[in-house]
Amino acid sequence: MEWRLAGAVEQGRAIAAGQLDPVEQTEAYLDAAQHWDDIYIRLTPQRARDEAMAAHQRAKASQRRGVLDGVALSWKDLFDSAGVATESGSRLLAGRVPDADAEVLAQAGLGGAVCLGKTHMTELAFSGLGVNPMTATPANIHNAKLAPGGSSSGAALSVARGLAAGAVGSDTGGSVRIPAAWNDLVGFKTTHGRVSTRGVVPLCRSFDSVGPLARNVEDCAHILALLEGRNAPDLRDATLTGTRLLVLEGLPFEGTREKPVQGFETAVDRLAKAGAVIERRGLSMVAPAMDLSGILFAPEAYGEWKHLIEAAPDKMYPLILERFRSGRDVLASDYVAGWHALAGYRADYLAATAEYDAVLVPTAPIEPPDAQRLLTDKAYFETENLLALRNTRIANILGLCALSLPTGVASCGISLMGAPMAEDRLLRLGVAAESALV
C-alpha cells in the first residue's frame, strides 16, 4: 500500500497495529516533499524526525497519546513555529522567526503529531485564488495551469499530492474550503473563536479561524480534536435519515457557472436518496449581511498591516496591496454601524434556520481559473477572486461553522453550514453525507 496517500486516521490505526512505522513514514514524506518547493516553503526535518522517533518509541511501549500519535501534518506558513521562519507568504515578514510555537501547533505536538513543515499560501492570506508571485504558487491537482485556491494553497496540495497525512490551515473568508474544493478534499471551517489563534499571524482577527484540510471527514474530526486537546466526536452510525437540509437559494447561485451547479445538484440528489429531506428557499438577511463585507474585512486587515505595508509597499504584489488599501478610507462610524447591523442579521439567520440540520450552498460558484491570466489581467483577478470567495464568505460573515465535501465532479464542492459552535453535530452530519456522495 502507498501509505503516503492514506488518510490520517487510517495511518494512525496502522501505527497502533504495528503495520506502519512513523519514522519510516516521516522519512517518506520528507523525501517526497523535497521535490515540491512550490508546496512547502520550508521543511522542518530535524523536528519531524525527533517527533517521529518519540512516537515510534511510544508505540512500542503501548503508550500512544491518541489516534494521530505519529501521524505527519503540514502547517500553513502563518502558524508560529519556534526557531523557524513564519512569514505568512509575504516579503514584508521576511526573516520573522518566532520564539514559540502557536498554541495549536504546541497542542498538536502534545498529542503526538509530527510537524513536517510550513506550506505556501496567499500573501498575508488575503485572496481566495492561491496565486502568489512573491513566493510561489502551488499547482492545482487537476491541471498545473489552474489556480490552486487559497489562501491555504500549499496546505491543500500537501495532502492532495501525498506530502502530508493532513494539513492545518486558516479560514477568514473561505481560505480552507476553496482550496479543499478545488483539489477534491474535505475542508472544515470552524466557528470563529473556537480554536485558539494565539501565535497565528492575523488577517482579520474578528473573522480568522483555524481548520483542517484532509482526505475525509473523519480525519478532519480527529485533527480538530487534536488541535483542541480533546477526544474526537463519535461518528459511528451517523445517518441522513430524518435530517432536514436547506438549499439556500438566491445569492449563492447568482453568476454561478454550469459545472459547480452540476456538481452541487448531483450531490443534493444523492443526499435526498440517502434519506435527507431537502427544502429550498432564500433568506432575506443573507444579502444585506454580505453587503457589509466591504466595510468590515478590508478596514480591519488594513488596520492590522498598515504600518508594514506603507513602509515597503513595493514588497507586495500590486493586486493584493490594492485589496488591503481598499480598507483605508472606510469611516470608523460606518465600520461600527456595520458590526451593529451584522449582529441583527446573525440573530435573524439563526432564528430562520433553527429547524434545519444544515444549510447547503455550492462551495465555490466557479471552477479554478487560469493561474497565469490572474497575474496579468487585473479585471480577471478581481472578478474571479470576488466570485471564488462569495459563497464561502456567507459562513464567515454570519459566524457559522462550515464543511466542504467533494461532489464527485472535479474541483466542485458542496458546503454544509452549521450553527455556531456546533462542530461535532456538523461532523456527524458530514460523515453521513460523505458516505452518500461516494
C-alpha positions as CSV (number, residue, x, y, z in Angstrom):
1,M,0.0,0.0,0.0
2,E,1.1,3.6,-0.7
3,W,0.8,4.9,2.8
4,R,1.6,8.5,1.7
5,L,-1.9,8.6,0.1
6,A,-3.7,7.1,3.1
7,G,-5.8,9.2,5.4
8,A,-4.6,10.5,8.7
9,V,-6.7,8.3,10.9
10,E,-6.0,5.2,8.8
11,Q,-2.3,5.9,9.3
12,G,-2.8,6.3,13.0
13,R,-4.6,3.0,13.3
14,A,-1.9,1.3,11.2
15,I,0.8,2.7,13.6
16,A,-1.2,1.3,16.6
17,A,-1.4,-2.1,14.9
18,G,2.3,-2.2,14.1
19,Q,1.7,-2.0,10.4
20,L,3.3,1.4,9.9
21,D,6.4,2.9,11.4
22,P,6.1,6.7,12.0
23,V,9.8,7.1,11.4
24,E,9.8,5.4,8.0
25,Q,6.6,7.3,7.1
26,T,8.0,10.6,8.1
27,E,11.2,10.0,6.0
28,A,9.0,9.1,3.0
29,Y,7.1,12.4,3.4
30,L,10.3,14.4,3.8
31,D,11.9,12.8,0.8
32,A,8.8,13.3,-1.4
33,A,8.3,16.9,-0.2
34,Q,11.8,18.0,-1.3
35,H,10.6,17.7,-4.9
36,W,7.7,20.2,-4.4
37,D,9.2,23.5,-3.3
38,D,6.0,25.2,-4.6
39,I,4.1,23.4,-1.8
40,Y,6.4,23.6,1.2
41,I,8.1,26.9,1.7
42,R,10.3,25.2,4.3
43,L,10.5,21.8,5.8
44,T,11.4,21.1,9.5
45,P,13.2,17.8,9.1
46,Q,15.0,17.6,12.4
47,R,11.8,18.4,14.3
48,A,9.9,15.9,12.2
49,R,12.4,13.1,12.8
50,D,12.6,13.8,16.6
51,E,8.8,13.7,16.9
52,A,8.5,10.6,14.7
53,M,11.1,8.8,16.8
54,A,9.3,9.7,20.0
55,A,6.1,8.4,18.5
56,H,7.8,5.2,17.4
57,Q,9.0,4.6,21.0
58,R,5.6,5.3,22.5
59,A,4.0,2.9,20.1
60,K,6.5,0.2,21.0
61,A,5.7,0.8,24.7
62,S,1.9,0.8,24.1
63,Q,1.8,4.4,25.4
64,R,0.4,6.2,22.3
65,R,-1.3,9.5,23.1
66,G,-4.1,9.2,20.7
67,V,-5.1,8.0,17.2
68,L,-2.9,10.7,15.5
69,D,0.2,10.0,17.5
70,G,3.0,9.7,15.0
71,V,0.9,11.0,12.1
72,A,2.6,13.7,10.0
73,L,0.9,17.0,9.3
74,S,1.7,20.2,7.4
75,W,1.2,23.7,8.7
76,K,0.3,26.8,6.8
77,D,3.0,29.4,7.0
78,L,1.1,31.6,9.4
79,F,1.4,29.3,12.4
80,D,4.3,30.3,14.5
81,S,6.9,27.6,14.9
82,A,9.8,28.1,17.4
83,G,13.1,29.0,15.8
84,V,11.7,28.6,12.2
85,A,10.7,31.5,10.0
86,T,7.0,32.2,9.8
87,E,6.3,34.8,7.1
88,S,2.7,34.4,6.1
89,G,3.5,34.3,2.4
90,S,4.8,37.9,2.4
91,R,8.1,39.6,1.8
92,L,7.0,42.1,4.4
93,L,7.7,39.5,7.1
94,A,10.9,38.0,5.6
95,G,13.1,36.8,8.4
96,R,10.4,36.8,11.0
97,V,11.4,33.9,13.4
98,P,9.1,33.4,16.4
99,D,10.4,32.2,19.8
100,A,7.5,29.8,20.5
101,D,5.0,27.6,18.7
102,A,1.5,28.7,18.0
103,E,-0.8,27.3,20.7
104,V,-2.4,24.9,18.3
105,L,0.9,23.6,17.0
106,A,2.1,23.1,20.5
107,Q,-1.1,21.3,21.4
108,A,-0.8,19.0,18.3
109,G,2.7,18.2,19.5
110,L,1.4,17.2,22.9
111,G,-1.0,14.8,21.0
112,G,2.0,13.2,19.3
113,A,1.5,14.6,15.8
114,V,4.6,15.1,13.6
115,C,5.3,18.6,12.1
116,L,6.7,18.2,8.6
117,G,7.0,21.9,7.8
118,K,5.3,25.1,6.6
119,T,3.3,25.4,3.4
120,H,3.0,28.2,0.8
121,M,0.0,30.5,1.0
122,T,-1.5,33.6,-0.5
123,E,0.2,36.8,0.6
124,L,-0.9,37.6,4.1
125,A,-3.9,35.3,3.5
126,F,-5.8,38.0,1.6
127,S,-7.1,36.2,-1.5
128,G,-9.1,33.0,-2.3
129,L,-7.3,32.2,-5.5
130,G,-4.0,30.8,-4.2
131,V,-1.6,32.6,-6.6
132,N,1.4,34.3,-5.1
133,P,4.1,35.6,-7.4
134,M,6.0,37.0,-4.5
135,T,6.8,33.5,-3.2
136,A,5.3,30.5,-5.1
137,T,2.0,29.2,-6.4
138,P,1.3,25.5,-6.0
139,A,-0.2,23.8,-9.0
140,N,-3.8,22.6,-8.9
141,I,-4.0,18.8,-8.5
142,H,-6.0,18.5,-11.8
143,N,-4.2,20.9,-14.0
144,A,-0.9,22.8,-13.3
145,K,-2.2,25.8,-15.3
146,L,-5.1,26.3,-12.9
147,A,-5.2,28.2,-9.6
148,P,-5.0,26.0,-6.5
149,G,-7.3,28.0,-4.4
150,G,-6.3,30.0,-1.3
151,S,-5.2,31.2,0.9
152,S,-4.3,27.7,2.3
153,S,-3.0,26.7,-1.1
154,G,0.1,24.7,-0.1
155,A,-1.9,23.1,2.7
156,A,-4.4,21.6,0.3
157,L,-1.7,20.4,-2.2
158,S,0.4,18.9,0.6
159,V,-2.5,16.5,1.2
160,A,-3.7,16.1,-2.4
161,R,-0.2,15.1,-3.6
162,G,0.6,12.8,-0.7
163,L,3.1,15.0,1.0
164,A,1.3,15.0,4.4
165,A,-1.5,13.0,6.0
166,G,-3.4,16.1,6.8
167,A,-3.0,19.9,6.9
168,V,-3.8,22.7,9.2
169,G,-4.9,26.0,7.6
170,S,-6.8,29.1,8.4
171,D,-10.1,30.5,7.1
172,T,-11.1,34.1,7.2
173,G,-13.4,34.2,4.1
174,G,-13.0,30.8,2.6
175,S,-9.3,30.0,2.8
176,V,-9.7,26.4,3.9
177,R,-12.8,25.5,1.9
178,I,-11.8,26.9,-1.5
179,P,-8.5,25.1,-1.9
180,A,-10.2,22.0,-0.4
181,A,-12.9,22.1,-3.0
182,W,-10.7,22.9,-6.0
183,N,-8.4,19.9,-5.1
184,D,-11.2,17.5,-4.1
185,L,-10.5,17.4,-0.4
186,V,-12.6,17.9,2.7
187,G,-12.1,21.4,4.3
188,F,-13.5,22.3,7.7
189,K,-14.0,26.0,8.8
190,T,-14.5,26.1,12.5
191,T,-16.5,28.8,14.3
192,H,-14.6,32.0,14.9
193,G,-13.2,31.9,18.4
194,R,-13.5,28.2,18.9
195,V,-9.9,27.2,18.1
196,S,-7.0,29.2,19.5
197,T,-5.4,31.7,17.2
198,R,-2.6,32.6,19.7
199,G,0.6,32.6,17.7
200,V,-1.2,32.7,14.3
201,V,-0.3,35.6,12.0
202,P,-3.6,37.5,11.7
203,L,-5.5,38.9,8.7
204,C,-8.8,39.9,10.3
205,R,-8.9,39.0,14.0
206,S,-12.7,39.3,14.0
207,F,-13.1,36.6,11.4
208,D,-9.9,34.5,11.5
209,S,-10.5,30.8,12.2
210,V,-8.3,27.7,12.2
211,G,-9.3,24.5,10.5
212,P,-8.1,21.2,8.9
213,L,-7.9,20.0,5.3
214,A,-7.9,16.3,4.8
215,R,-9.0,13.4,2.7
216,N,-12.2,12.7,4.6
217,V,-14.5,13.9,7.3
218,E,-13.2,11.5,10.0
219,D,-9.7,12.9,9.5
220,C,-11.0,16.5,10.0
221,A,-12.8,15.4,13.1
222,H,-9.6,14.0,14.6
223,I,-7.3,16.8,13.5
224,L,-9.7,19.3,15.1
225,A,-9.8,17.3,18.3
226,L,-6.0,17.2,18.3
227,L,-5.8,21.0,18.0
228,E,-8.2,21.3,20.9
229,G,-6.7,18.7,23.1
230,R,-9.9,16.6,23.4
231,N,-11.4,13.4,22.2
232,A,-13.0,13.4,18.7
233,P,-16.8,13.1,18.5
234,D,-18.3,9.6,17.9
235,L,-19.1,9.4,14.2
236,R,-20.4,5.9,14.3
237,D,-23.9,5.2,13.0
238,A,-24.3,8.7,11.5
239,T,-27.3,8.9,9.2
240,L,-29.1,11.3,6.9
241,T,-32.4,9.7,7.6
242,G,-34.8,12.3,9.0
243,T,-32.4,15.2,8.6
244,R,-33.6,18.5,7.2
245,L,-31.3,20.3,4.9
246,L,-32.0,23.8,3.4
247,V,-30.6,24.7,-0.1
248,L,-30.0,28.4,0.2
249,E,-31.4,30.0,-3.0
250,G,-30.6,33.4,-4.3
251,L,-27.2,34.9,-3.8
252,P,-25.2,31.6,-3.8
253,F,-26.4,30.9,-7.4
254,E,-26.1,34.3,-8.9
255,G,-23.5,34.1,-11.7
256,T,-22.6,30.5,-10.6
257,R,-21.2,28.6,-13.5
258,E,-22.5,25.4,-15.0
259,K,-20.1,22.8,-13.7
260,P,-20.3,23.9,-10.0
261,V,-24.1,23.9,-10.2
262,Q,-24.0,20.4,-11.8
263,G,-21.8,19.0,-9.1
264,F,-23.9,20.6,-6.4
265,E,-27.3,19.4,-7.7
266,T,-25.9,15.9,-8.2
267,A,-24.7,15.9,-4.6
268,V,-28.1,17.2,-3.3
269,D,-29.9,14.4,-5.2
270,R,-27.7,11.8,-3.5
271,L,-28.3,13.3,-0.1
272,A,-32.0,13.1,-0.7
273,K,-31.8,9.5,-1.9
274,A,-29.9,8.7,1.4
275,G,-32.8,10.0,3.5
276,A,-32.4,13.7,3.9
277,V,-35.4,16.0,3.5
278,I,-34.4,18.8,1.2
279,E,-36.0,22.2,1.2
280,R,-35.2,25.2,-1.0
281,R,-35.7,28.9,-0.2
282,G,-33.9,32.1,0.1
283,L,-33.2,34.0,3.3
284,S,-33.7,37.8,3.3
285,M,-30.9,38.6,5.7
286,V,-28.1,37.0,3.8
287,A,-27.6,39.5,1.0
288,P,-27.6,42.6,3.3
289,A,-25.2,40.8,5.7
290,M,-22.9,40.1,2.8
291,D,-23.1,43.7,1.7
292,L,-21.3,44.6,4.9
293,S,-18.2,42.6,3.8
294,G,-16.5,45.6,2.2
295,I,-16.7,47.8,5.3
296,L,-15.7,45.0,7.8
297,F,-13.0,42.8,6.3
298,A,-10.7,45.2,4.4
299,P,-10.6,48.0,7.0
300,E,-9.6,45.6,9.7
301,A,-7.0,43.9,7.5
302,Y,-5.5,47.3,6.5
303,G,-5.5,48.4,10.2
304,E,-3.6,45.3,11.1
305,W,-0.9,45.7,8.5
306,K,-0.8,49.4,7.6
307,H,2.5,50.1,9.3
308,L,4.4,47.4,7.4
309,I,2.5,47.9,4.1
310,E,3.1,51.6,3.8
311,A,6.7,51.3,4.9
312,A,7.5,49.0,2.0
313,P,4.6,48.7,-0.5
314,D,7.0,47.6,-3.3
315,K,7.4,44.3,-1.5
316,M,3.8,43.4,-2.2
317,Y,2.0,42.0,-5.2
318,P,0.1,45.1,-6.5
319,L,-3.3,43.5,-6.6
320,I,-3.0,42.2,-3.0
321,L,-1.7,45.7,-2.0
322,E,-4.7,47.2,-3.6
323,R,-7.1,44.9,-1.7
324,F,-5.6,46.0,1.6
325,R,-5.7,49.6,0.7
326,S,-9.4,49.3,-0.2
327,G,-10.0,49.5,3.5
328,R,-8.2,52.6,4.4
329,D,-10.9,55.1,3.5
330,V,-13.8,53.4,5.3
331,L,-15.2,55.6,8.0
332,A,-15.0,54.4,11.6
333,S,-18.6,55.3,12.0
334,D,-19.6,53.0,9.1
335,Y,-17.4,50.2,10.5
336,V,-19.1,50.4,13.9
337,A,-22.6,50.7,12.4
338,G,-21.8,47.7,10.2
339,W,-21.0,45.5,13.2
340,H,-24.2,46.6,14.9
341,A,-26.2,45.7,11.8
342,L,-24.5,42.4,11.5
343,A,-25.4,41.3,15.0
344,G,-29.0,41.7,14.0
345,Y,-28.6,39.8,10.7
346,R,-26.8,36.9,12.6
347,A,-29.7,36.6,15.1
348,D,-32.2,36.6,12.2
349,Y,-30.3,33.9,10.4
350,L,-30.1,31.6,13.4
351,A,-33.8,32.0,14.0
352,A,-34.7,31.3,10.4
353,T,-32.5,28.2,10.2
354,A,-33.0,26.7,13.7
355,E,-35.3,23.9,12.2
356,Y,-32.6,22.7,9.8
357,D,-29.6,20.4,10.4
358,A,-27.5,22.3,7.9
359,V,-27.8,24.9,5.1
360,L,-26.3,23.9,1.7
361,V,-24.5,26.0,-0.9
362,P,-22.0,25.3,-3.7
363,T,-18.6,25.8,-2.1
364,A,-17.5,28.0,-4.9
365,P,-19.5,29.4,-7.8
366,I,-16.6,29.0,-10.2
367,E,-14.1,26.4,-11.2
368,P,-10.3,27.1,-10.7
369,P,-9.3,30.0,-13.0
370,D,-6.2,30.2,-15.2
371,A,-3.3,31.0,-12.9
372,Q,-1.2,32.9,-15.3
373,R,-4.0,35.1,-16.6
374,L,-4.8,36.0,-13.0
375,L,-1.3,37.6,-12.8
376,T,-1.6,39.5,-16.0
377,D,-5.3,40.6,-16.2
378,K,-6.3,42.8,-13.3
379,A,-10.0,42.7,-14.1
380,Y,-10.0,38.9,-14.4
381,F,-8.2,38.6,-11.0
382,E,-10.7,40.9,-9.3
383,T,-13.8,39.2,-10.8
384,E,-12.6,35.7,-10.1
385,N,-11.4,36.4,-6.6
386,L,-14.7,38.0,-5.5
387,L,-16.7,35.1,-7.0
388,A,-14.4,32.5,-5.6
389,L,-14.9,33.7,-2.0
390,R,-18.6,34.8,-2.3
391,N,-20.3,31.6,-1.1
392,T,-17.7,30.6,1.5
393,R,-17.9,34.1,3.0
394,I,-21.5,33.6,3.9
395,A,-20.4,31.4,6.8
396,N,-17.7,33.8,7.9
397,I,-19.9,36.9,7.9
398,L,-22.7,35.0,9.8
399,G,-20.3,33.4,12.3
400,L,-21.0,29.8,11.4
401,C,-19.0,26.6,11.1
402,A,-18.9,25.0,7.6
403,L,-17.8,21.8,6.0
404,S,-16.9,21.4,2.3
405,L,-17.1,18.0,0.7
406,P,-16.2,16.8,-2.8
407,T,-19.2,16.2,-5.0
408,G,-17.6,13.7,-7.4
409,V,-17.3,16.4,-10.0
410,A,-13.7,17.6,-10.2
411,S,-13.0,20.9,-8.3
412,C,-16.6,21.3,-7.3
413,G,-17.6,21.1,-3.7
414,I,-20.8,21.2,-1.6
415,S,-20.7,23.1,1.7
416,L,-22.8,22.3,4.7
417,M,-23.1,25.3,7.1
418,G,-23.9,24.6,10.7
419,A,-24.8,26.8,13.7
420,P,-22.0,28.5,15.7
421,M,-20.0,26.0,17.9
422,A,-22.0,23.1,16.5
423,E,-18.9,21.4,15.0
424,D,-19.5,17.9,16.4
425,R,-23.0,17.9,15.1
426,L,-21.9,19.1,11.7
427,L,-19.1,16.4,11.6
428,R,-21.6,13.7,12.2
429,L,-23.8,15.0,9.5
430,G,-20.8,15.4,7.3
431,V,-19.7,11.8,7.6
432,A,-23.2,10.6,6.7
433,A,-23.2,13.0,3.7
434,E,-19.8,11.8,2.7
435,S,-21.0,8.2,2.5
436,A,-23.9,9.2,0.3
437,L,-21.6,11.1,-2.1
438,V,-19.0,8.4,-2.7
